Amino acid sequence: MSTLQAERAKTFGKKRISFAQDALRAPFVVMLLPFLLLFVVFTLIPIGASVVLSFFDYDVVNTPQWVGLGNYLKMFVNDYEFGPAVGNTLKFALVTGPISFALAFLLAWMINEFGPKTRSLLSFLFYSPALVGNGYFIWQIMFSGDSYGYVNSLLISMGIITDPIVWFRDPNYAFTIVMIVQLWMSMGISFLANIAGLNNVDEAMYEAGAIDGIRNRWAELWYITVPSMKSILLFSAVMQVQSTFSISAVATTLTGFPSVNHSTETILTHITDVGTVRFDMGYASALSVFLFALMMIVRLVLGRLLITKD
Amino acid sequence: MKEKQKKVKLVAHKKKQYKRFTRSKAANFMFVTILLVFGLFMVLPLIYSVVTSFKPLDELLAFPPKFFVTRPTLYNYTVLPSLLDNLQVPFSRYAFNSIFISVAITVGHVIVAGMAAFTLSNCKHKFISTVFWAVQVALLFNGYTLGIPQYLIFSKLGIIDTYWVYILPALQSTTGVFLMKQYMDVSVPKALMEAALLDGAGYYRIFWTLVMPLVKPAWLTLSLFAFRDAWAIQPSGTIFSENLKTLPVAMNQIAASGIARSGSVMAATVILMIPPILVYLVSQSNVMETMSSAGMKD
């Protein structure tokens, strides 16, 4: 027996070399470092900085002035745009959030009934709006405000309206259209996760279910599919929260910034307005903290709802 | 090979067995209807943009407008270069910027996220677990929600109006790190790494020559997501020099010239759509494999 082999045998005998180490080994730290550094600088510090700055009056040029809870007071007392912005954000979140979450799951569930080829074709088709990042441009032309706009001319020729509707400038419609476009784009990463997760549910569970007396697919969905998808569903929910609360990109491209009568103003567009137009960074930070807190609350509630601890 | 076929047949047979009890014809019909309705809602706008990009001017301005094109033309595509010549910087510069940024972000993100995931997946030290917890919480936030606070950091670092402002924040996408870590957890057998360690391989070598090849589906998936996001980047308030701006910005400028140019806008949109679609089609099966381990515990 060579010395090397002998040594190996010895190591085996004495202690098992285990990869899941409790020790903070140098290579582990080195490999984590690039990400950790960027993560701290571009995610953690911005969050921390906005908490700190929210207690100051800061216009980027002059030194920050301590104002205590002044910025938070301003939110609820002096800012007449804040109420509607929160209202719109919650409306978006409560309508498009649950709908897109449910659709991403139910459509994936229906698609999963098909064979592999049809399944991958259908998932491509449903994912494509989210895949082509700038696709929402198309809606701008379809809902164009003049009579050449596809929707307008369709409605005129059907005799439903006589004059073209300026969709994105009319507060009655702007909000709804932004929600529709957001839904159109919402079959994203969570939809893919659902497709993959559903495909991975153990076939034997369904067989066992059928033997145990499950006689329709709704019962199968409720008793087998959903319970085995819980962790994917939580991931999917988190992703949908992320996208519904950052709806501003779609809203500003389609309805302009600021939108007419603030009809599609959300907390996020309000933050952009306060921060980049009025340069009131202290107040913008306080608004950001408010938004973060709101998202965290939604996230915690979702965690409670979806994951029941055994 | 024959055995495998036999197995597949057996599974298919079993599938039928339980499906016979649980699949009603009425519900099947309903599923197809629902998928058809939503499918049209998803796909029609995209088809409409492709069709519109082939319409000649008189059909673009026709009233009432028709969905389909009767006399298709490539005019909207051929006119693009001359339209883009009116922009302040040559079109090729926008294209270069978009390609450069997308490639840099995609490659950089896969390496940064892969290395981080290796540590997060294998080291169970308290500090590392805390970092992973923070990553899971941070999944909630993205570039939009962190916009203003990030802007302050950009200006303190002095990277505003440089390529760095595109690249650096995109490298730390928590979604990528999360997906990569979850996939490593299930697809790299611990025993294999322990064996390599016993054979005297270092951690870095294990990462590059053992783990990374095993998690190829995950890094193809990360590439898709990173590329898709980078390709659609439109800087807001962080880039002032026209020669550092991206293709979507150039497209916005064409779009600003109104309905007569809508054909060219659609042509540009179609051209911008093609790269992400190609990347997706190439990586689709890998994406599905990766996403199946995306589950998350609270």
Interface residues (C-beta under 8 A of the other chain):
Chain A: R8 T11 F12 R16 I17 S18 F19 A20 Q21 D22 A23 L24 R25 P27 F28 V29 M31 L32 P34 F35 L36 L38 F39 V41 F42 T43 L44 I45 P46 I47 A49 S50 L53 V60 L103 L107 M110 I111 E113 S120 L122 S123 F124 L125 F126 Y127 S128 P129 L131 V132 G133 N134 G135 F137 I138 W139 Q140 I141 M142 S144 D146 S147 Y148 Y150 S153 L154 I156 S157 W184 M187 I189 L192 A193 I195 A196 G197 N199 N200 E203 Y206 E207 G209 A210 I211 I214 R215 N216 R217 A219 E220 K230 S231 I232 L234 F235 V238 M239 V241 Q242 F245 S246 S248 A249 L268 I271 T272 G275 T276 M281 A284 S285 S288 L291 F292 M295 M296 R299 G303 R304 L306 I307
Chain B: V11 K14 K15 Q17 Y18 F21 T22 R23 S24 A27 N28 F31 I34 L35 F38 G39 F41 M42 V43 P45 L46 Y48 S49 T52 L60 L61 F63 P64 P65 F67 V112 A113 M115 A116 F118 T119 L120 N122 C123 K124 H125 F127 I128 V131 A134 V135 V137 A138 L139 L140 F141 N142 Y144 T145 L146 G147 I148 P149 Q150 Y151 L152 I153 S155 L157 L168 P169 L171 Q172 T174 T175 V177 K190 M193 E194 L197 L198 G202 Y203 Y204 F207 F225 R228 D229 W231 A232 Q234 S236 G237 P248 M251 A255 I259 S262 V265 M266 T269 L272 M273 P276 I277 Y280 L281 Q284 S285 V287 M288 E289 T290 M291 S292 A294 G295 M296 K297 D298
